[in-house]
Amino acid sequence: MKCPRCGKDSDRVLETRTSQAGSVVRRRRECGKCHFRFTTYETVEHVPLVVIKRDRTREPYDRAKLLNGIATACRKRPVAAAKIELIVNDIEDILSDRYQTEIKSADIGRMVLDRLLDIDEVSYVRFASVYRKFTNVDKFASELKTIKKERRWRKKQR
C-alpha cells in the first residue's frame, strides 16, 4: 500500500479489526519511510450480475424477483419462507462461485426447478408452468409424467 503522504510502499500493519458485522476489514498502517499513520478499509468487491432474458435483453439480477417467483409457486403449500430463502441463497452462492458477470435466465430457472423438485412437487409444477411456458394441457401432462419418472428413479437410488 502506498503512503498517502510520501508515496512510498514500505508500510506495515499496526492493527487489524473487522467492522460492519465482519464485512469490512479496517487496518491501521504506518509508513516505513515518513512514519505517517493512515487507515485502509477492505471490502469484498461485488461484481454486478446481469441476467440474459429469453428475448436476449439484459437486466440486473434482482434477488427480490427470484424470491417472489419461488414464493408464488409455493403459495398455499407447506413450504416455509425460510426454505425459499435457503433456495435463493444456495443459487446465489453458486452464481458467485462461478465468477460470471452474465447468466441466462433459463439457467437460473433450472437451478430453481432442481431444488423445488426435492421440496414440493406441486410447487415444482407451478414454477415449471411459467418457466417452460406451457401452452396447452398436453405439455402440462408431459411434465407430470416426467416428474413421476424422476420420483421412481430417486426411490430406486435410495
Residue pairs with C-beta under 8 A, 6 or more apart in sequence:
1 9
1 11
1 29
1 40
2 8
2 9
2 11
3 9
3 10
3 11
3 31
3 33
3 34
3 36
3 38
4 36
4 38
5 31
5 34
5 36
5 38
6 31
6 33
6 34
6 36
8 31
8 32
8 33
8 34
10 31
10 32
10 33
11 29
11 30
11 31
11 32
12 29
12 30
12 32
13 27
13 28
13 29
14 28
14 29
14 30
14 37
15 27
15 28
16 25
16 26
16 27
16 28
17 25
17 26
17 27
18 24
18 25
18 26
19 25
19 26
23 43
23 44
24 41
24 42
24 43
25 41
25 42
25 43
26 39
26 40
26 41
27 39
27 40
27 41
27 42
28 37
28 38
28 39
29 37
29 38
29 39
29 40
30 36
30 37
31 37
31 38
47 99
47 101
48 60
48 61
48 101
49 60
49 61
49 95
49 100
49 101
49 102
49 103
50 58
50 59
50 60
50 61
50 101
50 102
50 103
51 58
51 59
51 60
51 61
51 62
51 102
51 103
51 104
51 105
51 108
52 58
52 102
52 103
52 104
52 105
53 59
53 105
54 105
54 106
58 102
61 95
61 103
63 88
63 92
66 88
66 91
66 108
66 112
67 84
67 85
67 88
69 112
69 127
69 130
70 84
70 87
70 88
70 112
70 116
70 123
70 127
71 81
71 84
72 126
73 116
73 123
73 124
73 126
73 127
73 130
74 84
74 116
74 120
74 123
74 126
77 120
77 122
77 123
78 120
79 119
79 120
79 123
83 119
87 112
87 115
87 116
87 119
90 115
91 108
91 111
91 112
91 115
94 111
95 103
95 108
109 127
109 131
112 127
112 131
113 124
113 127
113 128
113 131
116 123
116 124
116 127
117 124
117 147
117 150
121 147
121 151
124 147
125 140
125 143
125 144
125 147
128 134
128 143
129 140
129 143
132 139
132 143
134 140
134 143
